[in-house]
Amino acid sequence: MRSERSVGRALSRAIVAGALQRNQIVVCTKGGYLSFDVKQPPNPRGWLEETYIKPGIFSYSEFAGGCHCMTASYIKNQLEKSRKNLGLETIDVYYVHNPETQLGEVSRQEFNSRIRNAFGALEEAHSEGKISVYGVATWNGFRVSPGSKGHLSLEDLVNAAKDVGGHSHHFKIVQLPFNLKMQEASRNLTQVVNGRPMTLLAAAKELGISVVASASLMQASLCKAIPNEIRTLAKEMDEEASNAECAIQFVRSTPGILTALVGMRQIKHVEDNLKVLQYAAGPYT
């Protein structure tokens, strides 16, 4: 809520000032977890009852882990809040956030039904001009083995999107952690497509899905130390390049990664990290 409003104000001011045009920026947000407003209400359960249960947006049985929901009505509700917060008619990418959270409480069959309903709501939102494309933003789902309870099959998600949106569906993007210490997306055979085991990045290429890397700096821990062998591989980078630059370059240079997400709280960090754009994003070998 607070972040979306901040982004909305910044976008509005920048566009009014002529500093950028709307089509020069890609705006992404996500929904799934229960979000209070800026502050937690004094009586959270009472607030939940009045805000979501009584209006029929979801029932307690659809509320997983006391924190997560992806009913069609809840996704629509959260999307409208995001559009209002951001001050935008159309959000470029809308993610269902950590859908694997649901698998801690419901069967795989029930999960598949719930994700189809969520995707159906997002296909409807696309047809209304409220989003351009949608996807899922995950933490563990694509990194764990197929036999794990919280595993997500990219092939199954694409099929769910086809069920509700046909072959011209708008499920186009996934997000998962990828960095120097978390390389499962490029190394582990966590996916099966047409009966063939493969990595998430290979599966995404096969299925026509874009992949966004989150945690590129692993919550800033990679700003402190980068293995020497990585610096040796990054021949194109200046010797004075920071650890953060090297870590970001590794992610953005990985074949199959669309972009590397980096959380930054200081203008100086933004300016420093943007220096990496002087280097080509060619793959490490």
KOLMARZA-463493 format. One record per atom (N, C-alpha, C): residue in one letter; x, y, z. Coordinates in pm, whole numbers, plus 50000, padded with zeros to 5 digits. Each point is the difference from the previous one (the first is absolute). Layout:
N
AXYZ
...
END
This chain:
285
M500834988050000
M499175012050000
M500875012650000
R500935001050096
R500845011950007
R500915001049877
S500594988749960
S500905000149885
S499285003949872
E498824994349979
E499255003349879
E499665014849995
R499595005550112
R499655014250002
R501215008849973
S501164995950054
S501235007649974
S500374999549852
V499904988149942
V500294998649857
V499015008249918
G498744999650039
G498975007649928
G500285014950001
R500385005250117
R500315014350008
R501225003649915
A501014991650005
A501225002549923
A499724999849850
L499204990249956
L499654999149858
L499225012449955
S499025003850079
S499175011449965
S500845012749987
R500875002250097
R500835012149996
R500964999849882
A500594988349972
A500954999049891
A499335002149865
I498794994649984
I499285001649874
I499555014449981
V499465006050106
V499575014049993
V501175009249968
A501174996850058
A501195008249978
A500644997649864
G499514990149928
G500574996849869
G501294992150007
A500304994550117
A501244992350017
A499914986349936
L498804994749985
L499834987249932
L498584998949948
Q499824990749906
Q498694996649948
Q499594986450056
R498714997750007
R499494987650060
R500594987649934
N500195000449868
N500484988049931
N501504997850014
Q500665008550080
Q501434998250024
Q500304992250128
I498954996150069
I500204993250127
I499054988150011
V500494989250058
V499194988050021
V499634999250147
V498715000150028
V499514999950138
V499454986150032
C500574993950105
C499584986750043
C499585000650146
T499004992150035
T499654998550141
T499414986150018
K499624996650121
K499554986350025
K498974999750111
G499264989050004
G498984998250102
G499884985450038
G499494997750119
G499834986550050
G500064999850151
Y500995006850055
Y500085001150145
Y499035010650050
L499534998150121
L499125009850063
L500805012550031
S499505011449955
S500695012750024
S499115009150083
F500515004250115
F499335010650073
F500285013049926
D499495011050052
D500365012849942
D501365003850057
V500285012850014
V501325004150047
V500304994350139
K498984999150084
K500194994750135
K499084988150024
Q500444991150086
Q499164988650038
Q498845005050085
P498784995649969
P498855004550079
P500074994750143
P499385007050095
P500024995650141
P499434986050019
N498984996649920
N499364986950009
N500084993249863
P501134993449969
P500194994349866
P498904990249958
R499564991550093
R498964990349963
R498685006949969
G499665010050080
G498785007549973
G500085007349867
W501175005549973
W500215006849870
W499864990149885
L500564987950016
L499904989749898
L498544996349976
E499254998450107
E498584996649988
E499245010649921
E500195012750039
E499245010849939
E500445002949856
T501304998549974
T500555003849870
T499854989149894
Y500134987450042
Y500054989249901
Y498994988750021
I499804995950125
I499134988450023
I498535003549978
K499515010350068
K498585003649986
K499635004449858
P500865007449929
P499655003649861
P500094988149904
G500504988450047
G500064988249915
G501174999549904
I501045007850029
I501185000149912
I500764986950013
F500054994550121
F500494986450019
F499474994950133
S500084986850016
S499604993750126
S501254995650074
Y499844996450125
Y501164995550077
Y500644987749938
S499194991449940
S500544987749940
S500865003049877
E499835011949942
E500785004049883
E501225008550038
F500175002150129
F501055008650053
F501084991050058
A501104998149929
A501024990150035
A501075005850092
G500334992450102
G501095003850088
G499785012950076
G498755004450007
G499725012550069
G500595012149932
C500354998749870
C500675011449934
C499795000849850
H499484989349937
H500044999549853
H498654996049942
C499635006749891
C498754996849931
C500165003249852
M499384991849916
M500035003149856
M498664996649934
T498915002350072
T498704998949935
T499895010749892
A499164997749902
A499835009849892
A499565013550056
S499084999750096
S499515012750056
S501085007350078
Y500884992650068
Y501085006550074
Y501045005949905
I500364992649896
I500965005149901
I499465012749936
K498714999949965
K499405012049941
K500025011750099
N499694997050126
N500005010350104
N501395006150016
Q501024991550005
Q501365004850017
Q500505007649877
L499604995549883
L500385007149878
L499435014149998
E498755001450042
E499405013350003
E500725009150099
K500404994450115
K500765008050096
K501335004449940
S500654991049928
S501285003249938
S499855010849894
R498984999049918
R499785010149896
R499755013850063
K499245000050108
K499745012650069
K501275005550064
N500744991350069
N501235004450065
N501015005649900
L500134993249887
L500985003949899
L499525011349911
G498695002650002
G499455010449914
G500064996349853
L499884987049970
L500134995249864
L498754992849953
E499665002149875
E498894992749940
E500404985649972
T501254998349953
T500494986649964
T501324997250068
I500084988650067
I501264995350059
I500644990449900
D501285001649977
D500654992249895
D500094985250034
V500424996850123
V500144986050042
V499374998450137
Y499084990550012
Y499414997050130
Y500334985650037
Y500684998350112
Y500404986850047
Y499074994850109
V499694987149994
V499454993250117
V501204996550088
H499995004950122
H501184999350086
H500074986850077
N501104992949982
N500274987550072
N498794990850009
P499454995949886
P498844991050005
P500314986850069
E501284996150003
E500374987550067
E499675000050148
T499765011850058
T499585000950140
T498764991550025
Q499114999549902
Q498754992650014
Q500234984950013
L501084995249942
L500254985550000
L500364994650137
G500245008950095
G500224995750137
G498724995550067
E498845003449940
E498724997050064
E498994992749913
V500135001049868
V498984994049914
V500644989549908
S499164991549945
S500474989649909
S500445006149869
R500754992349925
R500445004749868
R498795002549909
Q498994991750011
Q498795001849918
Q499315013250035
E499875002950129
E499385012450042
E500855011949960
F501304998650011
F500905010849958
F499815003149852
N499954989649918
N499835002049856
N498705007449970
S498954996850074
S498725006849981
S500135014750039
R500685002750110
R500145013850048
R500865008449905
I501084994249949
I500865007849911
I499295002849868
R499204990549953
R499215002649878
R499035011550021
N499355000250116
N499065010850028
N500715013550007
A501195000150062
A500785012350007
A500415004649861
F500444990649918
F500395003549863
F498795004749919
G498854994050026
G498795004449932
G499685014650032
A500175003750127
A499765013950039
A500975009349930
L501244995549982
L501015008549937
L499815000749848
E499504989349940
E499665000749858
E498865010249980
E499054999950091
E498915009649994
E500535014250018
A500955001750092
A500595013250022
A500735004949875
H500664990849930
H500665003949875
H498985004849898
S498914992649988
S498975003749900
S499395013650032
E500055004050127
E499475013050041
E501055011049996
G501214996749957
G501055009949989
G500665003650132
K499824991650102
K500555003250132
K501414994750020
I500384989649927
I501374995050001
I500404996549857
S501314999549977
S500484995749868
S500254984949999
V500814995250096
V500254985750013
V500024996450148
Y500014987050028
Y500084995750139
Y500964988350013
G500324996750126
G500904988950026
G499954996150146
V501034992950044
V500124996550142
V501385004350048
A500035005850120
A501255003750065
A500214990450115
T501064992149996
T500184989050094
T501285001450081
W500114991650103
W501254999050073
W500544985649989
N499244990350047
N500474986149997
N499434991849886
G498845003749949
G499244991449910
G500764994349882
F500825008149935
F500744995349882
F501404995150034
R500375000850127
R501374996450040
R500084986150061
V498874994750044
V500004986950066
V499694989049899
S500304987650038
S499834988649910
S498534997049975
P499694993649887
P498604996949967
P499264992150107
G500694992250080
G499334992250103
G499675007850125
S500485012350010
S499775008150120
S498565005150005
K499495001550120
K498615004150017
K499745013949942
G500975008950014
G499815013749952
G500485002549858
H500254989249925
H500525001449865
H498965005949905
L500445008649909
L499155005449895
L500494994949865
S499094994849922
S500314995649864
S499645011249904
L501005005049927
L499745010649904
L499084995149889
E500164987549960
E499134994249896
E498564999950048
D499774996250125
D498644999850054
D499415014050006
L500825009950036
L499505013950008
L499635005149861
V500814996849902
V499675004149862
V498714993249956
N499824987450034
N498774993049963
N498795006050070
A500185004450126
A498905006650072
A499625012949929
A501015007449953
A499725012449927
A499284997149868
K500394989249934
K499324996149876
K498554996150026
D499764993850116
D498634996050033
D499075012050007
V500505011250051
V499145011750019
V500175010749893
G501164999949931
G500265010549903
G500284995149860
G499964986849980
G500294994549869
G501495001449968
H500344997049876
H501415000649959
H500525014349995
S499125009749999
S500425014250000
S499965005850141
H500194991450101
H499975004450139
H501095010450027
H499915006450116
H500935010850034
H500874996950121
F500134987050032
F500994995550099
F501344999649931
K500845010150027
K501195001849919
K501315000950079
I499934999950133
I501215003350074
I500004993450139
V501184996050044
V500154994850137
V501195006850064
Q499975000350132
Q501095006050077
Q500454989950106
L501304998950018
L500554991550106
L501375005150038
P500514996350119
P501335004550039
P501074993649912
F500965008249959
F501144994949925
F501175009350025
N501084994550049
N501205008050028
N501194990550010
L501145005450037
L501214991950006
L499884988050095
K499205001350104
K499864989250097
K498754991649979
M499075004949922
M498754992849975
M499824998349850
Q500594989449945
Q500024998149855
Q499144988349953
E499034996350080
E499164988449965
E499345001649863
A499615012249965
A499285002149873
A500814995649880
S501325000850008
S500844996349886
S500704986650017
R499964994250121
R500784988050027
R499174987650034
N498885001850068
N499234988550050
N498854996349907
L499794987149982
L498934995149913
L498694999550079
T499445011750024
T498795000850082
T498724999349918
Q500124999849867
Q498825000449915
Q499954988249905
V498794996649959
V499794989649898
V499075005949895
V500455000249876
V499195005249889
V499934989249892
N498804996249965
N499794989249901
N500774987450039
G500034997350132
G500654987950049
G501515000950015
R500595011649969
R501465001550008
R500405008650119
P500854995050089
P500495008150112
P500895011249948
M499885011850059
M500835011349959
M500025010650109
T500875009749984
T500075011050096
T498825009449978
L499795008750096
L498925009949987
L500265009149881
L501235004349980
L500285009049888
L499784993049866
A500354987349992
A499754992549876
A498514998049978
A499284997050107
A498554998149989
A499315012949956
A500455011150056
A499415012949963
A500215003049852
K501204997249952
K500285002049857
K499114991249914
E499854987450042
E499174990449926
E498545004549995
L499535006050109
L498595003650013
L499705014649965
G501035007649966
G499795013949961
G499705009350116
I500614997350114
I499785008050120
I501275007850035
S499875012850031
S501145008250041
S500294997750148
V501285001250036
V500434997750138
V500685012550056
V499505004450114
V500585011550071
V500694994750126
A501215004750025
A500764995750118
A499805009850114
S499534995050114
S499945008150121
S501214996750087
A500215007850105
A501104997750095
A501354999449929
S500225008649902
S501254999749925
S501215002250090
L499815007650107
L501095002550096
L499824991850128
M499034991050000
M499724991550115
M499875008350127
Q499045009449996
Q499745009050112
Q501285007050045
A500765004949903
A501215008150020
A501214992050047
S499854987150029
S501164992450051
S501104999049895
L499645000449870
L501014998949895
L500715013249974
C499595010450069
C500735012849990
C501304999450079
K500114990250088
K501134999450092
K501154991449947
A499684989749923
A501074991149955
A499584992849872
I500905000149901
I499784993049875
I501184990549979
P499764987349970
P501114990749977
P500935005149889
N501294997950017
N500985004849902
N499774994149862
E499524987349997
E499804993749870
E498925007249919
I499065006550069
I498975007549929
I500615012549937
R500855006550073
R500665011949945
R500874996049881
T500604988250006
T500824995249888
T499154997449877
L498814994450022
L499104997349888
L499495012849937
A499775010250084
A499435012649950
A501115008649941
K500584995149890
K501155006849939
K499645013949950
E498755002149966
E499605012949943
E499905011050104
M500044996450128
M499765009850106
M501295006350049
D499915012550034
D501135007550054
D500444993950133
E501285000450028
E500514994650126
E499405007050121
E499575012449979
E499455007850111
E498504997950017
A499414991549917
A498564997450011
A499674994650139
S498915004650055
S499624996150135
S499514985550003
N499934994550121
N499444986650016
N498574999449948
A499235010650028
A498615000449955
A499924999649848
E500865007649934
E500005000149854
E500314986149945
C500994993250059
C500364986749953
C498854990150020
A499335001150115
A498874990950027
A498865002449904
I499695012649973
I498935003449906
I500374995549859
Q501265002149962
Q500454996149866
Q499894984949981
F500304992350105
F499874985449991
F498564996249967
V499045006150069
V498594996649980
V499535004349861
R500275012549965
R499505005049870
R500704993749881
S501154993450024
S500724993449893
S499634985349985
T499144995150087
T499594985949992
T498974998249888
P500274991549902
P499044997949891
P498644995950053
G498965006749954
G498644996750043
G499455009250106
I500855008550058
I499525009750100
I499635013049929
L498775004350017
L499535012249937
L500595012350067
T499955000350133
T500555011550072
T500344995950142
A500885007750062
A500454997450137
A499405010550092
L499194995850096
L499395009350094
L500955002850116
V500075012750038
V500895004150109
V499235009850088
G499944997150130
G499375009350093
G500995010850041
M499625012549988
M500905011150032
M499245010750079
R500615004850107
R499355009950085
R500675013649996
Q501175000949938
Q500725012649993
Q500275003749855
I499915012849969
I500255004649864
I501404996149956
K500975000850092
K501374996449966
K500094985549954
H499254991150064
H500024985949960
H499424998349860
V498975007649970
V499434999449864
V501045004549898
E500645011250028
E501005005449907
E501184990449985
D500454994250111
D501134990649993
D499624987549922
N498844994450027
N499624987549934
N499735001849852
L499565011849961
L499745002549858
L501285000249916
K501145001050066
K501274999849927
K500184986949925
V499324989550046
V500154986949936
V499475000249857
L499165009949967
L499445000649865
L501045003549894
Q501195004350043
Q501065002949902
Q500584987149943
Y499704988750065
Y500524987149955
Y498924992249926
A500424992949896
A499054991549928
A499554988750091
A498784995549978
A499454989150082
A500244986649934
G501254997849954
G500334987449936
G500164989050103
P499714987549961
P500064989050097
P501414996950045
Y500134996150128
Y501284995150052
Y500254986249940
T501244996749980
T500354986849946
T501024993350091
END
